[in-house]
Amino acid sequence: MKYEEDDLIILGHGSGGALTNQLIKDVFQDAFGNPILDELLDAAVLEVGGGRIAFTTDSFVVDPIFFPGGDIGTIAVCGTVNDLAVSGAEPLYLSSGFIIEEGLPIADLRRIVQSMRESAKDAGVHIVTGDTKVVDRGSADKVFINTAGIGVIPDGRLLSPRRMEPGDVVLISGTMGDHGLTILAQREGLSFSTPVESDCAPLNRIAKAILEAGGDGVRCMRDPTRGGLATTLNELAVQSKRGILIQEEEIPLRREVVGACEMLGIDPLYLANEGKVIAVVAPSVADSVLEAMRDLPEGKGSVKIGQVLGEEEGLVLLETDLGATRILGMLEGEPLPRIC
């Protein structure tokens, strides 16, 4: 479907789901399309001076700007570091651009910047350039942050959904939906017997462990942010032109996430994550990769959830607890705007 001249942007265009993909294809790809951009990876892979670098950019508008487990500064650093890491790069340098609404307390800005410093230190990267703009009161919502990142890709390393083969194993590094539920709980005033926190964290250490354990058997990696696990798997299925089958009972979910989603009518598989990785690996290296993931604190909950199919091109199938199989589609609409 092509957009008409009188069509308008809606919140769903920022969901990371079907509407976002349509917007990218019909507006941005149509205007900017080139062989590098058309790969639609989390970071562009560029040939520079006889080597390769990964380059990515992201903008952060999360509401609220402070939440259990992090803040907008934590996400700004981790989100960009993670896009580099899952592309197979060693993250090195970030930029940071701030759009600040008049009236934001300096103490809040200082707190955000300190979070960025700590997250960058944890990830082993440096923030080396930036920009600051201030807009009139009411022209933004407290603060928006853009970060761009550069990392180096070692010779011989190639990660792409196009490398996925039938029989490949799908791994994830822990519970799904923690970040999305945390933001939802903050907005709606929900409380739980066990506190729920965002999983926001850098992924470069676990990505490195995956690559060292799996070598060339690592086909691709992704971080399931906007649109959650379900949408990210759909993107991999479409880009690889393969099917993916996952087992519902193998997907780790916190009890609080399941309970809140049942109450609110939201599928937790579409909730955003900010510190989890999906790895698609050859069956011959799956066990060694899984062991390497579990050896790290951020990967101790890692599990196998499914496999790549030779048929069902472009589809993700979910085998339920009852043994039935249904199509798990891409996110439609926007159940929770401004999640990152």
N, C-alpha and C positions, 0 to 999 in steps of 0.2 A: 504494500500500500504506500503510495506516494502522498506526501503532505500537500495540502492545498494552500493557497496564499493567505487565506483567512484563518488557518489553524493556529492554535495558541499553545504555548508551553504550559504543562500542568506538572504538579509535584511528582507524578508517576514517571516523568521523563528522567528524574534523578534517582530512581529506585535501584538501578543496576540490572533491571530485568528486561522484559520484552520491549517496553517502551524506550528504554535507554538504548538498547541495541538497534531499534528502528531509527532513533534519532541519529545515532552514530553513522549508520549506513546511508540514510537518505539525505542528511545535511552535511556532516563533517567529512565522511569518506568520499561523498560525491564531489566535495570541493577540494579536499586535500589529498585524495588518493594517490599513493605511490607504493612501490614494492615493499618498502620498509614499514610504512604505516599499515598496509593491508594485511600484514601478519597478525595484527590485533593481539599482540602479546602484552604482558604487564609492563614491559619496558622495551623500548626500541633497541635493536642490536645494530651497532654501527661499526664499520671498518675505519680505523683511524691509525695512521702511521704504521701499518703492517700488523696491528693487533686489533682487538675488538673491545668495545666498551658497551655497557648498557646505560641507557639514558631514559629517565622517567620523570613525570610531574604529576602532582595531585593537589587538590584544593580541599579544605576542611572547614565545614560549616556546622559542626555538631551542636545540638541543643539538648541539654544544657552544656555549658563549656567546662564545667567541673562535675565529675561523677565518680562513684566508687571504682577504684582501680586505675584511674587516670584522669586526663583532661584533654582539651583540644590540642595542647602542645605535645603531649605524649603521642597522640594519634598522628599528628603531623609528621613527627620524626619516624615513628614505627611504620606507618603506612607506606612511606616512600622507601625506607630501607627494605621493607618486605617485598615490594614490587621488584626491586633489584635482586634480592636474594633468590626469589623463586624463578628468576630468569637465568640463574646460574652464575650471577656476577658476585664479586666481592665488593660490597658497598664501600665507598670511600668518602665522597663529598656531597654535601647538601647545600641548597640555597633556601632561604626563608623569606617570604613576602607577607607582610601584614596589612590588612585593611581594617582599621580600627574606628569604631564609632565614637564620636564625641561623647564624653561622659563616662567612658570606661575607667574604673579606678586604676590608678597606677599600680596599686598593690596586686590587683588581679593580673595585669599584664606582666608584672615581675614574676608572679607565681607561674604563669604559663611559660615564660622564657626559661625559668629555672627547671621546669619539667622537661623542656626541650634539651637543655644542656645535659641533664642526667640521662635522658633516653639516648642521646647521641653518644655519650660516654659509654653506656651499656652496650651499644651496638658497634662501638669502635669506629665511628665516623666523625667528621668535622663539618660544622656549619661554617662555610667560608665566604658567603656573600648573601645579600638580602636587599629588601626594600620595605619602606613604610609609607602608608598613605592613611590620612585621617579624613573621614567623611562626616557630614552633618548628622546631628542627632536624629534618629529615625530613618537614616539612609542605609543602615546595615543593622545587624543584631549583635552588638557587643564587639566581636572580633571574628574575622575570617582569616585563615592562613593558607598560603600556597607554599608547597615545598617541591623542589626538583632535586633529582639525585643522579650521581654518576658512579658507576662501578666498573671494574675490569673483569672481563670474561677470559678464563684460561684457554690456551690453545687446545683445540680438539673437543671442547665442550659444546654440545648442541642439545638444547632442550626445546621441544616443540610438540604440541598435540598431534602434529602430522606424523610423529614417530610412534604413536600408539599402535599396538598390535593386538589381535584377538588373544585372549588368555592373560594379558597384562593385569596386574593386581592394583587395586585402588586402596591407598592407605590414607588415614587422617591422623592428626597428632593429638586429638583429645576431644573434649565435649564441645558440642555445637550450640550456638545461639546465646552464649553467655553475655557478649557485648550488647547484642540487640535487646535482650531482656533487661539488662542493667539500665540502658537508656530509657526503655519503656517504663520501668519501675520508678525512675526518677521523675518522669513527666506526670505519671498517673498517681504518684504517692502510694505505690504498692510496697508492702513489707513482707518479709519471709522469715520463717523460724531460723533458717540458715542464711546469712547475708550472701547476696550475689554480687560479684564484681566483674567488671570488664576484663577480658583476657588480653587486653592490649599489651603487646610485647614484640621485641624485634625477633625476626625469624632467621637471621643470617647464621647463627650458630647451628640450629637444627638443619637448615638447608645444607650447610657444609658437611654435616655428619651424614646426611642422606647421600650426597654426591660421593663422599669418600667411601661409603659402604657399598654403594650400588654401581659406581663407575658409569660405563656406557649403558648399563641396564636401566638407568633412570631416564624415563621418556620425557616427562615434564612435571612441573610443580605449579601450584596456584595457591593463593591465599583467598579463602572464601569470604570476602567482605560483603559489600552490598548485594542483596539477593540471596546470601547464604550459600549453604552447601548445594542445594538443589539447582540454583541458577548457575553456579560455577561449573557443576558437572554437565549441565546442558550446553554451556559454552564449549567445553572440551569435546563433547559428543559431536557438535556441529562442526567444529574446526578439524577434528580428526576424521570425520565421516565414518565414525564407528558407533556402535551402541554401547551402553554402559548398564550393567545390572548391579544393583546394590541391595544388601539385606537390611531391612529395617531394624531387626533385633540386634545388629552389630553396631549401630550408630550410637555412640555414647552421648547421653543427654542428662543434665542434672534434673533431679526430681522437681526442683523449684521452677525450672524452665518449662518442663512438661506441664506441670499444674497450672502455671500462669497462662500458657498458650491455650490449654483446654478451656479455661475460664473466659478468655478473650477471643477465642475462635481464630487463633493464628497458628499456622504450621511452623514449628521450630526450625524446620529444615530451610526456611526462607529468611531466618534471622541472621543478621550480620555477625561476623567474627573478626577480631582484630589481632589475634595472636595464634592462629592455627594454620597449618599447611596441609594441602592435599598433594600427595605424590603418587604418580602412576609409574609403576616399575615393572620390569620383566619378572616373570615368576621365578626365574633362577636366582634372583637377588632379593626377593621379597622378604625372606626371613632375616637375612643379614641387615637389610635396611631397617626393618621393624625393630630389631634388637638395638641398633645404633640410635634410633629415635627414642626408645624407651630408656636408654642410658642417661638421657638428659632430663633435668627437671621439667623443662617445657614440653617434653615429649613422653612423659611417663604414662600417659593415657592413650598412647598410640595403638591403633587397631587396624585390621583389614576389614573393609566394608563391602568389597565387591570386586568385579572384574570387567574387563573390556570384552565386548562381543564382536563377532565378525558380521553379524546381521543387525537388524534394527538400526540402520544408519541414522545418526543424528538424534537418537532417542535415549532417554534415561528411564530405565525400568526399576521399580521398587518392589521387591519381594516382601510382602507384609508378614507380620507375626503369624497370621493364619495360613500362610502358604500361597495366598493369591498374589498375582502380579498386576501392577497398574503402572501407567505412564506417570512419571514425575516431571511435570512441565516446568518451564521457566516462569519466574515470578511475573505476575500480571498486576499492574497498578502499583500502588505505594502504600503498604500497610503502616509504615513508620518512616516519615520523612526526616531528613537531616540526621542520619544515623552516624555520619562520620564527617 
